[in-house]
Amino acid sequence: MFTGIIEAVGKVASIKASGGDAIVRIASGKLDLSDVKLGDSIATNGVCLTVTALHGDGYSADVSSETLKRTGFAKLKAGSPVNLEKALLPTTRLGGHLVSGHVDGVASVESRHSTGRAIEFWLKAPAELARYIAEKGSVTVDGISLTVNAVEGQRFLLTIVPHTQGETTIAGWKAGSEVNLEVDLLARYIERLLAPSPDKKETVTLDLLARSGFLK
């Protein structure tokens, strides 16, 4: 698990196809790897990757065909910047929100404009994911925990403060950029909990909400 608070910006040193999958090597920049061992997880642009090798300047990981299909990893190349975060510890401050590193899909940046020292971005989510994005809720974009400031259909608005601009890859976003999207874990579990029962075809009612613990 992660928090969506980026610890460093690294870059792709290399990415090589390997039998339908890929092997990626990441130059980790200022990320402290002194407490990282083989098998640990590092969120790389929001994708939870397992460290398979450690180098003096970074780490390597396998990227599955599922990850290549569902994320923007297939479009990364040597030199591409990536947001990095090590898995959280029980003592870590949860400054963002709970992030699994399991990317749901790819969103596209529709527009960018400055407002004071901040930058506002409108993004468009895939139709099947848009219902999980709520105004003032949390969303993970390229591994960054962000607050949604407005929602219009599949579109949602992000306002990025100077600190986040300087500590992540966001400054490089522009209209047409594609970014990894992970919706809030709670939204998915609530939807599953309230889904109609396969045997009884049950729909959401006040009685169901009360039995599920949402009403007293």
Rosetta blueprint (number, residue, H / E / L):
1 M L
2 F E
3 T L
4 G L
5 I L
6 I L
7 E L
8 A E
9 V E
10 G E
11 K E
12 V E
13 A E
14 S E
15 I E
16 K E
17 A E
18 S E
19 G L
20 G L
21 D E
22 A E
23 I E
24 V E
25 R E
26 I E
27 A E
28 S L
29 G L
30 K L
31 L L
32 D L
33 L L
34 S L
35 D L
36 V L
37 K L
38 L L
39 G L
40 D L
41 S E
42 I E
43 A E
44 T E
45 N L
46 G L
47 V E
48 C E
49 L E
50 T E
51 V E
52 T E
53 A E
54 L E
55 H E
56 G L
57 D L
58 G E
59 Y E
60 S E
61 A E
62 D E
63 V E
64 S L
65 S H
66 E H
67 T H
68 L H
69 K H
70 R H
71 T L
72 G L
73 F H
74 A H
75 K H
76 L L
77 K L
78 A L
79 G L
80 S L
81 P E
82 V E
83 N E
84 L E
85 E E
86 K E
87 A L
88 L L
89 L L
90 P L
91 T L
92 T L
93 R L
94 L L
95 G L
96 G L
97 H L
98 L L
99 V E
100 S L
101 G L
102 H L
103 V L
104 D L
105 G E
106 V E
107 A E
108 S E
109 V E
110 E E
111 S E
112 R E
113 H E
114 S E
115 T E
116 G L
117 R L
118 A E
119 I E
120 E E
121 F E
122 W E
123 L E
124 K E
125 A L
126 P L
127 A H
128 E H
129 L H
130 A H
131 R L
132 Y L
133 I L
134 A L
135 E L
136 K L
137 G L
138 S E
139 V E
140 T E
141 V E
142 D L
143 G L
144 I E
145 S E
146 L E
147 T E
148 V E
149 N E
150 A E
151 V E
152 E E
153 G L
154 Q L
155 R E
156 F E
157 L E
158 L E
159 T E
160 I E
161 V L
162 P H
163 H H
164 T H
165 Q H
166 G H
167 E H
168 T L
169 T L
170 I H
171 A H
172 G H
173 W L
174 K L
175 A L
176 G L
177 S L
178 E E
179 V E
180 N E
181 L E
182 E E
183 V L
184 D L
185 L H
186 L H
187 A H
188 R H
189 Y H
190 I H
191 E H
192 R H
193 L H
194 L H
195 A L
196 P L
197 S L
198 P L
199 D L
200 K L
201 K L
202 E L
203 T L
204 V L
205 T L
206 L H
207 D H
208 L H
209 L H
210 A H
211 R H
212 S L
213 G L
214 F L
215 L L
216 K L
